Amino acid sequence: MNILDKIVAQKKIEVAQQQEYTSIEKLKTFDCFNKEVPLLKAYLQDEKHNGIISEYKRQSPSKGIINSTSTIEDVIPLYEKAGVSGISVLTDLEFFGGNKSDLVTARSVSTIPILRKDFMISAYQVYEAKAIGASAILLIAAILTHDEAFELSKLAKDLGLDILMEVHNKEELDIVNSLVDVVGVNNRNLKTFEVSLQQSIDLAAAMPTDVVKISESGIYTVEDILLLRQHGFQGFLIGENFMCTNNPGQACIDFSEAIKQKG
């Protein structure tokens, strides 16, 4: 069993337990459930923003602890100040040290789109994402069938959420459906956790033409951004590059200024 299989197995247990604790009907009473949120695709297409989706992530299975001291309140407002197009917040506890309350807090201190980054396998999680203030959900093609992805996408659109579909290879592009707003190539192999930007470059031409294309993981320099733009990518999900510093928000601001100077 690889790490992705382990995460999905654990997620099934967590979702079942959470449904016992908080019903979908209860989620519908949450303050954020009936509020409109800024949408990720629009911000990625808006030239006033730099295309970066900056991530708040405490740890990962491949790197262990990345940052255990920087808080949501410290980091998120500075991410927004940097001019990013969106913010990704990990809500998986077991493997990434995240929490749904992190996204709730991020929503309270930010006015830009927030991606709920988790391993979405159930309609319940989509309702939950809406209830805690997310603007978009992540769907990982590697863990969903075409029908599962479509049903989760349809529910997300019904609730006013954007969909980021993550793929790792050309075969997974078959899971992408007409409701998907953004397609992201994860440059990290989720089975081996090796990273290469070539993964995005190789898939660029095969990706749907009517979606926003983003590249995820392994983006560390302005030159990486410029290279990916040449291949049609409008968005760039960056986490560890900022979170591994003592001041992730300032690191994002500095990186964004460097893009302006060189881009």
N, C-alpha and C positions, 0 to 999 in steps of 0.2 A: 504494500500500500504506500503510494507516494504522498507527499505533503498535502497536495490538493485533495486527494481522496480523504485524508484524515480530517482536513478542515471541513469538508462537506458533511462527513459523518457526524462531526461534532455540531455542526450548524443545524442539522435535522433535530438533534436532541434539544438544542437551545430554543429553536422555534416552537417546538411542541410544548416545552415548559413555559415559554413566555405567553403563549396563547391561553394556557390555563390560568395565568396570573392576570393578564389584561386582554379582554376580548376586543374584537374589531369594533363592536358597538361602542365600547369605552374609548377606543382610539378616536372615534369620530367626534367625541366631545372635547378633545384637546383643542387648545386655542389656535394652534397653527393649522389645524385640519381644514378649516374653511377660509384660510387666508391665501391670497395670491402671492406667489413668490417670483423673483426674477429668474428668467430661464437661461440655462447654460448655452444653448445653441446661439441665441441672440447675442449674448455677450462675447462669444467666440468670434462672431461675424462682425462685431462692432470694432472699428479701427481705433476707437478711443482706448481700447484695452489691448494688452500685449500678447494675448493668446495663452499665457501661462495659467495652468490650473495648479496652484500651489497646495501642497498637502501637509496636513497635520498628522503625524504618525510617530508614536512613541517607540515602537519596536517592530521587528519582523522576524519570521522564522529563519531567514537567511543571515540577518545581521545581528540578531539579538537586540539588546537595548540600544536605541539610537539617540533618544533624548528623554530623560526622565525628569527634567527640571523646568523646561519652558511650558507655560500654561496657555490654554486657549485664549484667555484674556490678554496675554502678552503678545501672542503671535498673530492672531487673526486680523486685528485692526491694522497692523503693519503690512500684512499681505495685501489688504485692500488698498492701503496707501500706495503700494508699489504699482498699482494699476493692473493687477491680474484680472483675468476673465472669469475666474471661478476659484473656489476653494474645495478641496477634497478632504473629507474627514473620515478617518477609519472608525467604524463602530464595532468591529470585532474585538472581543475581549481576550479570548483564549490564546490567540496566536499573534495579535497585533497590539494588545494592551489598550484598545480603544473602548469607547462606551457611547451609548446613545445620548447620554447627557452631554458629551462633548459637542455633538451636533446641535443640541438645543442651545447650549451656551454660545456656540459659534453664530447661530442665527440671531441671537440677541445682541451681538456686538458687530454685526456685519450687514450690509445692504446688498451684497452681490450674490450670485448663485452659489449654492452649496451642493456638492455631490455627496450623497451617502455612499461611501465605499465599503462594501461588505460582500458577502457571498450569498447572493439573492437566489433563493430556491423556492420561495413560497409567496403566494398572494398576500399573506399576512404581513410579510416584511415590507411590501409596497405600501400597504395602508399605514404601517408603522413609520415609514420614511416620510410620508405626507404629514403625519401627526406630529413629528418632531422638527419639522421645518425645512426638510430637504427640497431642493429645486430639481434634482435629478437623481436617478438611481443607476447603479452599475449593474449590467448584466454580463456575465462571463460566458462566452459561447462554449467554452470547454466543459462546462458543467450542466448545460441545458440542451434539451432537444429543440428542434425547430418549433414544435407545437408549444412547448413550455415557454420558450422565449417570446413567442407571439402572444400568448395569454398574459404573461407578465407585462409585456409592452402595452397591450390594449388597456389593461387596468391602470398602468402608469399614466397613459394619455387621458383616460377618463378622469383621473384625479388631478390633472394639470401638471404632471411631472414630465420632464425630458428624460430621454433614455440614452445612456452611453453604453454601447455594445463593445465589449472588449474581445479581440481576437488575437491569436498567436500564429496562425498559419492560413494558407489559402483555403483549405477545406472548411475552416470555421466561418468563412465569409458566407457560406450557404445558410448559416443560422440567422444572419442579418435579415430583418424583415422591413416592410415599407413604413413602419411606424417609428423606426429608430432614427434619432436626430443626429447622433454623433457616433462615429466608429473610431475606436482607439486600438492601435497596435501595441500590445504589451511586448516590449523588447526583452522582457525577462521570461525565460522558459519556466513556467510554473512547476514543472516536474524536476528540473535540475537547478533552477534559479540562476543559470548563467544569463548574462545580459549582452546584447549587441544591437546597435542602431541599424545594422544591416537588415534586421528583421522588418523594420518599418519601410526601409527603402525598397526591399524586395516585394513588399505587398502593395505599395502605393498605387501602382497602375491597375491592380486588380480590384481595388476598393470601389464601392458604389460612387457615382458622380454626384448624387443629390444629397449627400450627407457631409457634415463637417468632419474632416480627418484630423485625428490627433495622434501623437506619439507618446508612449508612456514608458517611464523607467530608463535609467542609463543616460539621462541628459544632464551634463555637467558644465558645459561651456557655451558661450555665445555662438561659437563656431558650430556647435551641435544644432542650435536653433536655426542658424542660417542655412545649414545643409538640409535640414528637414523641410524648411520652407521651399527650397528649390524643388522638392519632390511633392509639393502640394499640401503639406500639413499646415493647418491653421492653429492648432492647439498643441500644447506641450505640458504633460503632467509631470511635475517635478516635486519630489518629496525629500528624499534623503540628502540631496545636495544642500538644502536649506536646514533641515532638521538636525543634521549632524553638527551644526555650528552652535556656539553659545547663545546666539541671537538670531533665530531663524527669520524673523520678520525683517530685520535689518539686512540680512544676507539676501533676501528676496528683493528688497529695495535696491541694493547695490547691483544685483544681477540685472534687474530691469533697466537701470540707468546705463549699464554697459551695452545692453541690447539697443537702446536708443542711439548711443554713440556709434556703434558699428553697423547697425541695421539700416 
